Each structure stands twice: as C-alpha cells, then as structure tokens.
C-alpha cells in the first residue's frame, strides 16, 4: 500500500507541475505574441517613414534637376602686364630725421 500512496503522490505532483508548466508556457506565449505585435507595428511605422523619406528625396532630386543651370565661371584674366591698369608710383617724402635735440622743433618740421 505504501507503494500505491507514493505513486499517487507522484502522479499528483506531476499533474501540478504539468499544470504550472502549461500556465507558464501560456504566459510566455502571450508575452511573445504581444512583443511580436509591437515589433510588427514599429516595423510598419519605420517602413512608412522610409517611404515618405524616399518620396521627399525623389522630389528634391527632381527639383534640383529641373533648376536652371548657372553659367560656368569666367576664366581668370590673363597675367598680361598691358591689361592691368597702371599703378601710380608711390611718391617720396622728404622727412627730417630726429637727432635727439629739440623735439618740438622737429615735430613742427615734420608736420
């Protein structure tokens, strides 16, 4: 009889463990499905944003391609000395040198 009691307790324990395992698997499955739904929604949002971005880039590219072209820049002028306007020669000033004596007199001569 002791063997039958152990067997019955073992079967009850096994049934409880099986029930707990099934409940755990249902919970994990529910969480996984919830997470997969969230990821699917996020993927859809990202795909829509990429499509919008691609459309905007195509529209901008089309606008740039249709914009009038600027003429090429003018070439730099040649380095021909005859083509340059004449530069006035700097004039020479006769300026008195200061010898260390009579600073006021030197200032009046310089102005």
Residue frames relative to the residue before (quaternion, step in Angstrom):
aa qw qx qy qz dx dy dz
X 1.0000 0.0000 0.0000 0.0000 0.00 0.00 0.00
X 0.5930 0.5714 -0.3585 0.4397 3.54 1.08 -0.62
X 0.6347 0.5296 -0.3356 0.4518 3.56 1.05 -0.73
X 0.6487 0.5204 -0.3104 0.4605 3.57 0.97 -0.78
X 0.6412 0.5220 -0.3174 0.4644 3.59 1.06 -0.75
X 0.6506 0.4998 -0.3116 0.4794 3.58 0.97 -0.86
X 0.6517 0.5200 -0.3135 0.4546 3.52 0.96 -0.84
X 0.6620 0.4992 -0.3077 0.4667 3.56 0.95 -0.86
X 0.6442 0.5064 -0.3188 0.4764 3.64 0.98 -0.83
X 0.6398 0.5226 -0.3206 0.4634 3.55 1.02 -0.84
X 0.6576 0.4987 -0.3089 0.4727 3.61 0.95 -0.84
X 0.6428 0.5073 -0.3259 0.4724 3.62 1.00 -0.76
X 0.6506 0.5058 -0.3052 0.4772 3.56 0.98 -0.89
X 0.6477 0.5101 -0.3065 0.4757 3.57 0.98 -0.84
X 0.6497 0.5082 -0.3164 0.4686 3.61 0.96 -0.80
X 0.6495 0.5032 -0.3153 0.4748 3.62 0.98 -0.86
X 0.6530 0.5100 -0.3104 0.4660 3.56 0.95 -0.90
X 0.6423 0.5203 -0.3122 0.4683 3.55 1.01 -0.86
X 0.6491 0.5110 -0.3136 0.4682 3.62 0.96 -0.83
X 0.6611 0.4979 -0.3005 0.4741 3.59 0.96 -0.88
X 0.6455 0.5140 -0.3167 0.4678 3.57 1.00 -0.81
X 0.6551 0.4987 -0.3159 0.4716 3.60 0.94 -0.83
X 0.6378 0.5134 -0.3239 0.4741 3.61 1.00 -0.78
X 0.6409 0.5177 -0.3147 0.4714 3.57 0.99 -0.86
X 0.6687 0.4958 -0.2995 0.4661 3.59 0.91 -0.89
X 0.6213 0.5227 -0.3432 0.4721 3.62 1.04 -0.70
X 0.6572 0.5075 -0.3061 0.4658 3.59 0.97 -0.89
X 0.6606 0.4917 -0.3090 0.4758 3.59 0.92 -0.89
X 0.6448 0.5191 -0.3192 0.4614 3.58 0.97 -0.81
X 0.6447 0.5138 -0.3153 0.4700 3.59 0.99 -0.83
X 0.6639 0.4926 -0.3029 0.4742 3.60 0.93 -0.88
X 0.6479 0.5109 -0.3213 0.4647 3.59 0.97 -0.82
X 0.6539 0.5053 -0.3163 0.4658 3.59 0.96 -0.82
X 0.6337 0.5251 -0.3226 0.4676 3.58 1.01 -0.82
X 0.6745 0.4869 -0.2907 0.4727 3.57 0.92 -0.92
X 0.6445 0.5150 -0.3204 0.4655 3.59 1.00 -0.78
X 0.6268 0.5210 -0.3343 0.4732 3.59 1.04 -0.74
X 0.6418 0.5160 -0.3168 0.4706 3.58 0.98 -0.86
X 0.6799 0.4859 -0.2939 0.4639 3.58 0.85 -0.94
X 0.6260 0.5280 -0.3356 0.4656 3.57 1.04 -0.71
X 0.6468 0.5088 -0.3133 0.4739 3.59 0.99 -0.84
X 0.6625 0.5003 -0.3047 0.4669 3.59 0.95 -0.86
X 0.6303 0.5257 -0.3294 0.4667 3.58 1.02 -0.77
X 0.6360 0.5176 -0.3242 0.4717 3.58 1.01 -0.79
X 0.6494 0.5122 -0.3181 0.4635 3.61 0.94 -0.85
X 0.6677 0.4916 -0.3037 0.4694 3.58 0.89 -0.90
X 0.6377 0.5239 -0.3287 0.4592 3.58 0.97 -0.80
X 0.6498 0.5062 -0.3142 0.4720 3.59 0.98 -0.83
X 0.6581 0.5025 -0.3123 0.4657 3.59 0.96 -0.83
X 0.6423 0.5104 -0.3241 0.4710 3.59 1.01 -0.75
X 0.6316 0.5217 -0.3299 0.4692 3.57 1.01 -0.75
X 0.6469 0.5063 -0.3120 0.4772 3.59 0.97 -0.86
X 0.6538 0.5118 -0.3077 0.4647 3.58 0.94 -0.89
X 0.6528 0.5114 -0.3091 0.4656 3.56 0.94 -0.86
X 0.6407 0.5149 -0.3202 0.4710 3.58 0.99 -0.81
X 0.6598 0.5035 -0.3077 0.4652 3.60 0.95 -0.86
X 0.6480 0.5065 -0.3239 0.4675 3.59 0.94 -0.81
X 0.6511 0.5068 -0.3238 0.4629 3.58 0.95 -0.81
X 0.6475 0.5119 -0.3207 0.4646 3.60 0.98 -0.80
X 0.6592 0.4953 -0.3092 0.4738 3.60 0.96 -0.82
X 0.6337 0.5239 -0.3314 0.4628 3.57 0.98 -0.80
X 0.6458 0.5150 -0.3151 0.4674 3.57 0.98 -0.82
X 0.6503 0.5101 -0.3175 0.4648 3.60 0.98 -0.83
X 0.6512 0.5025 -0.3218 0.4689 3.58 0.95 -0.82
X 0.6738 0.4979 -0.3035 0.4539 3.58 0.93 -0.84
X 0.7058 0.4425 -0.2679 0.4840 3.60 1.10 -0.58
X 0.5040 0.6519 -0.4319 0.3668 3.61 1.21 -0.24
X 0.5349 -0.6191 0.4496 0.3583 3.59 -1.04 0.67
X 0.4485 -0.6902 0.5102 0.2494 3.49 -1.07 0.82
X 0.4210 -0.6761 0.5417 0.2686 3.55 -1.06 0.72
X 0.5126 -0.6226 0.4680 0.3614 3.57 -1.01 0.63
X 0.5810 -0.5752 0.4175 0.3966 3.57 -1.12 0.49
X 0.5778 -0.5908 0.4150 0.3807 3.59 -1.08 0.57
X 0.5598 -0.5990 0.4571 0.3448 3.52 -1.19 0.62
X 0.5007 -0.6368 0.4743 0.3448 3.57 -1.04 0.65
X 0.5678 -0.5892 0.4277 0.3840 3.58 -1.08 0.53
X 0.5708 -0.5966 0.4233 0.3729 3.58 -1.09 0.61
X 0.5484 -0.6153 0.4378 0.3592 3.59 -1.05 0.62
X 0.4898 -0.6596 0.4891 0.2929 3.55 -1.20 0.47
X 0.2466 0.7641 -0.5459 0.2395 3.52 0.84 0.97
X 0.4113 -0.7336 0.4721 0.2642 3.62 -0.56 1.06
X 0.6242 0.5439 -0.3568 0.4326 3.60 1.12 -0.47
X 0.6671 0.5088 -0.3145 0.4440 3.58 1.15 -0.49
X 0.5906 0.5644 -0.3746 0.4386 3.60 1.21 -0.24
X 0.4935 -0.6327 0.4828 0.3508 3.61 -1.00 0.65
X 0.5589 -0.6166 0.4231 0.3583 3.58 -1.03 0.68
X 0.3039 -0.7389 0.5776 0.1674 3.52 -1.02 0.87
X 0.4333 -0.6879 0.4997 0.2988 3.61 -0.81 0.88
X 0.4738 -0.6583 0.5053 0.2947 3.53 -1.07 0.76
X 0.4667 -0.6530 0.4970 0.3297 3.57 -0.96 0.73
X 0.3593 -0.7390 0.5227 0.2270 3.56 -0.91 0.82
X 0.4406 -0.7026 0.5087 0.2312 3.51 -1.17 0.68
X 0.2363 -0.7660 0.5856 0.1206 3.52 -0.93 0.97
X 0.2835 -0.7108 0.6144 0.1919 3.49 -1.03 0.80
X 0.0166 0.8244 -0.5585 0.0900 3.53 -0.24 1.32
X 0.4189 -0.7207 0.4788 0.2754 3.63 -0.71 0.96
X 0.4037 -0.6980 0.5412 0.2387 3.57 -1.08 0.76
X 0.4050 -0.6984 0.5363 0.2461 3.54 -1.05 0.76
X 0.1936 -0.8145 0.5406 0.0830 3.57 -0.70 1.09
X 0.6399 -0.5456 0.3216 0.4352 3.58 1.25 0.11
X 0.6875 0.4279 -0.2721 0.5199 3.59 1.23 -0.23
X 0.8654 0.1004 -0.0811 0.4841 3.56 -1.16 0.64
X 0.0647 -0.8395 0.5388 0.0272 3.63 0.44 1.16
X 0.6502 0.5121 -0.3431 0.4442 3.64 0.95 -0.73
X 0.6478 0.5096 -0.3202 0.4670 3.52 0.93 -0.75
X 0.6385 0.5215 -0.3276 0.4616 3.59 1.00 -0.80
X 0.6348 0.5268 -0.3310 0.4582 3.62 0.98 -0.85
X 0.6820 0.4772 -0.3059 0.4621 3.61 0.85 -0.83
X 0.6255 0.5105 -0.3448 0.4789 3.60 1.09 -0.58
X 0.6685 0.5120 -0.3059 0.4442 3.60 1.02 -0.79
X 0.7036 0.4234 -0.2828 0.4957 3.61 1.05 -0.56
